[in-house]
Amino acid sequence: MLLNVARSSYYKWLSGKKSNRMLENERLAEKVEQIHSKHPDKGYRRINDDLKHDYDIHVNDKRILRICRIKDIKSTIKYSRHSCTRNAKQPQYIADNLLDRKFHADKPNEKWLTDVTEFKWYEGLEARKIYLSAILDLYDRRIVAFVLGTHNNNSLVFKTLDEAVKNNPNAHPLFHSDRGFQYTNRIFHKKLEEYGMLHSMSRVAHCIDNGPMEGFWGILKRECYYGKRFTDRLSLVHTIKFYIAYYNDNRVQRNLGILTPREKHDMYFAA
């Protein structure tokens, strides 16, 4: 006991035998590295979610964090959005903020959020843009519909709404947007009325009023766009489409109970 080490611990160390805990941690570390090598954007929490969802391995976050630190596993750096969409200069229609940051929904197609974001690709030194318009369901956080276009215009937003209704013909959700010019357009408001939807709008300069939609943009760009340089439009379009399919069908979310959006959606109707 000269070094304050128990005799049994000393002889176990001397024998070179590993404890069951150490062996289990080594097996965990192998799984953690497999997940990280396939999805380097994932931090320890999302890695642990995958362990539960895909491997039925249930351990606490702190244990996975310790393993990640030992293995020097880190997620992709998160980039923050620093601005809100500009409001229309001469809005034809303004709706109240009926959603009022109540981001919980009891069933699919009860509350939809929408927005448009931009991406860049490069032709030589010249930057070119494409725009992504998407609609997100607050119940299962799935992307209900999305459209990519060269121009951020009314047509882009109208097509997205039409695609969402085509995929969900019986849906009559509360439809929330910011005050961008496309959404304050009188024609867009009329389309919502025809589809039996009630319009809600964020307040001026309050991005958080559309928080889950902004959150999705952050997830998408962090995991498939930031840190990359696209030199042709086709590869960028393919990357975005592939990621949204992955997000809906394969990306588990803790706030959904370690389920994917598709699983959450299907479980509601199966019940």
C-alpha positions in Angstrom: 0.0 0.0 0.0 3.1 2.2 -0.3 1.6 4.0 -3.4 -2.0 3.8 -2.1 -2.8 1.1 -4.6 -4.8 -2.0 -3.5 -2.8 -5.2 -3.8 -5.5 -6.8 -6.0 -5.3 -3.8 -8.4 -1.6 -4.1 -8.5 -1.6 -7.8 -9.4 -4.3 -7.2 -12.0 -2.2 -4.6 -13.6 0.9 -6.8 -13.4 -1.0 -9.7 -15.1 -1.8 -7.5 -18.1 -5.5 -8.6 -18.1 -8.1 -6.1 -19.1 -11.3 -5.5 -17.1 -14.7 -6.2 -18.6 -15.3 -2.4 -18.5 -12.1 -1.8 -20.5 -13.0 -4.5 -23.1 -16.5 -3.0 -23.4 -15.1 0.5 -23.9 -12.8 -0.9 -26.7 -15.8 -2.4 -28.5 -17.7 0.8 -28.0 -14.8 2.8 -29.4 -14.8 0.6 -32.6 -18.5 1.4 -33.2 -17.9 5.1 -32.4 -15.1 5.3 -35.0 -17.2 3.4 -37.6 -20.0 6.0 -37.2 -17.6 8.9 -37.2 -15.7 7.7 -40.3 -19.0 7.5 -42.2 -20.5 10.7 -40.8 -17.6 13.0 -39.6 -20.1 15.8 -38.9 -21.6 13.9 -35.9 -20.7 14.9 -32.4 -20.9 12.5 -29.4 -24.6 13.0 -28.8 -25.6 12.1 -32.3 -23.1 9.2 -32.3 -24.8 7.9 -29.1 -28.2 8.3 -30.8 -27.0 6.1 -33.6 -25.7 3.5 -31.2 -29.2 3.3 -29.6 -31.1 3.4 -32.9 -28.9 1.2 -35.1 -27.1 -1.1 -32.7 -29.4 -1.2 -29.6 -26.5 -0.1 -27.5 -27.6 2.0 -24.5 -25.0 4.0 -22.6 -24.9 7.5 -21.3 -23.6 10.6 -23.2 -20.7 11.2 -20.9 -19.2 7.8 -21.6 -19.3 8.4 -25.4 -17.9 11.8 -24.8 -14.9 10.3 -22.9 -14.3 7.9 -25.7 -14.5 10.6 -28.3 -12.0 12.7 -26.4 -9.6 9.7 -26.1 -9.9 9.0 -29.9 -9.8 12.8 -30.7 -13.2 12.5 -32.5 -14.8 15.9 -33.1 -17.8 17.0 -35.1 -17.7 19.4 -38.0 -17.6 23.0 -36.8 -21.0 24.6 -36.7 -21.5 27.8 -38.7 -24.1 30.3 -37.5 -26.6 32.3 -39.5 -26.1 36.0 -38.8 -29.1 37.5 -40.6 -32.8 37.2 -41.3 -34.5 37.2 -44.6 -35.3 40.8 -45.6 -38.9 41.8 -45.4 -40.8 42.8 -48.5 -40.6 46.6 -49.1 -44.2 46.8 -50.3 -46.0 43.8 -48.9 -49.4 43.1 -50.4 -50.5 40.9 -47.5 -49.4 40.6 -43.9 -50.5 37.8 -41.5 -50.4 37.8 -37.7 -47.9 35.5 -35.9 -50.5 32.9 -35.2 -47.8 30.2 -34.6 -46.4 32.3 -31.8 -43.4 30.0 -31.3 -45.6 27.1 -30.4 -43.4 24.6 -32.2 -45.2 21.5 -30.8 -47.6 19.6 -33.0 -49.9 16.7 -32.1 -50.1 15.1 -35.5 -48.6 15.3 -39.0 -49.7 18.1 -41.3 -50.9 20.3 -38.4 -48.2 23.0 -38.7 -45.9 23.6 -41.6 -43.0 26.0 -41.7 -41.3 27.3 -44.8 -38.3 29.4 -46.0 -35.8 29.9 -48.8 -32.0 29.7 -48.5 -29.2 30.1 -51.0 -26.1 28.0 -51.9 -23.1 28.9 -54.1 -21.1 27.0 -56.6 -18.1 28.3 -58.6 -17.4 28.5 -62.3 -13.7 29.4 -62.2 -13.5 32.4 -59.9 -17.1 33.5 -60.5 -19.7 32.5 -57.8 -23.1 31.4 -58.9 -26.1 30.8 -56.8 -29.0 28.3 -56.5 -31.9 28.6 -54.1 -33.7 26.0 -52.1 -37.3 26.4 -51.0 -38.5 23.9 -48.5 -41.5 23.1 -46.2 -41.0 21.4 -42.8 -43.6 19.6 -40.7 -43.4 20.5 -37.0 -44.8 17.1 -35.8 -42.1 14.8 -37.3 -39.6 17.5 -38.6 -39.7 15.9 -42.1 -39.2 17.9 -45.2 -42.7 17.8 -46.8 -41.5 19.3 -50.1 -38.6 21.2 -51.6 -37.7 22.8 -54.9 -34.4 24.0 -56.2 -34.1 26.9 -58.6 -31.8 29.4 -60.2 -33.8 32.4 -59.1 -35.3 33.3 -55.7 -38.7 34.3 -57.0 -42.4 33.7 -56.6 -42.4 30.7 -58.9 -40.0 28.9 -56.6 -42.2 29.3 -53.6 -45.4 28.5 -55.5 -44.0 25.3 -56.8 -42.9 24.2 -53.4 -46.4 24.7 -52.0 -48.0 22.9 -54.9 -45.6 20.0 -54.4 -46.4 19.8 -50.7 -50.2 19.7 -51.5 -49.6 17.1 -54.2 -47.9 14.8 -51.7 -50.4 15.5 -48.9 -53.7 16.3 -50.6 -55.8 16.2 -47.4 -53.5 18.5 -45.4 -54.8 21.8 -44.1 -52.1 23.0 -41.8 -51.3 26.3 -40.2 -48.7 27.6 -42.6 -45.9 29.8 -41.2 -43.4 31.9 -43.1 -41.3 35.0 -42.7 -42.3 38.3 -44.4 -40.2 37.7 -47.5 -41.7 39.2 -50.7 -42.8 35.8 -52.0 -45.0 35.1 -48.9 -46.5 38.6 -48.7 -47.6 38.2 -52.3 -51.4 38.4 -52.8 -51.4 35.5 -55.1 -49.6 33.3 -52.6 -52.1 34.2 -49.9 -54.9 33.3 -52.3 -53.3 29.9 -53.0 -53.2 29.2 -49.3 -56.8 30.0 -48.9 -57.7 27.7 -51.8 -55.8 24.9 -50.2 -57.6 25.5 -46.9 -54.6 26.7 -45.0 -54.3 29.5 -42.4 -51.3 31.8 -42.9 -49.0 32.8 -40.0 -46.0 35.2 -40.3 -42.9 35.9 -38.2 -42.6 39.3 -36.7 -40.1 41.8 -38.2 -36.5 40.9 -37.4 -37.5 37.9 -35.3 -35.8 34.9 -36.9 -36.6 32.8 -33.9 -40.3 32.9 -34.8 -39.3 30.5 -37.5 -36.7 28.7 -35.4 -37.1 25.1 -36.4 -36.9 26.0 -40.1 -33.7 28.1 -39.5 -32.4 25.1 -37.5 -32.9 22.8 -40.4 -30.9 25.2 -42.7 -28.1 25.1 -40.1 -28.1 21.3 -40.0 -28.2 20.9 -43.8 -25.4 23.3 -44.4 -23.2 22.2 -41.6 -23.4 18.5 -42.6 -23.2 18.7 -46.4 -22.2 22.1 -47.6 -19.9 24.2 -45.3 -16.2 23.4 -45.8 -16.7 22.2 -49.4 -16.2 24.0 -52.7 -18.6 23.0 -55.5 -17.4 23.7 -59.0 -20.5 22.6 -60.9 -24.2 23.1 -60.4 -25.1 19.4 -60.9 -22.9 18.1 -58.1 -24.3 20.7 -55.6 -27.9 19.9 -56.6 -27.2 16.2 -56.2 -25.6 16.7 -52.8 -28.6 18.7 -51.5 -31.2 16.2 -52.9 -29.2 13.3 -51.4 -28.9 14.9 -48.0 -32.7 15.7 -47.7 -33.5 12.1 -48.5 -31.0 11.0 -45.9 -32.4 13.5 -43.4 -36.0 12.3 -43.8 -35.2 8.6 -43.9 -32.0 7.9 -42.0 -31.0 10.8 -39.7 -32.3 10.0 -36.2 -33.2 12.9 -33.9 -33.2 12.9 -30.2 -36.2 15.2 -29.9 -38.2 12.6 -31.9 -37.3 9.9 -29.5 -34.3 8.6 -31.4 -36.3 8.1 -34.5 -36.0 9.4 -38.1 -38.6 11.8 -39.4 -40.0 9.1 -41.6 -40.2 6.6 -38.7 -42.0 9.2 -36.5 -44.4 10.0 -39.4 -45.2 6.3 -40.1 -45.6 5.4 -36.4 -48.4 7.9 -36.1 -50.5 6.4 -38.9 -49.6 2.8 -37.8 -51.0 3.6 -34.3 
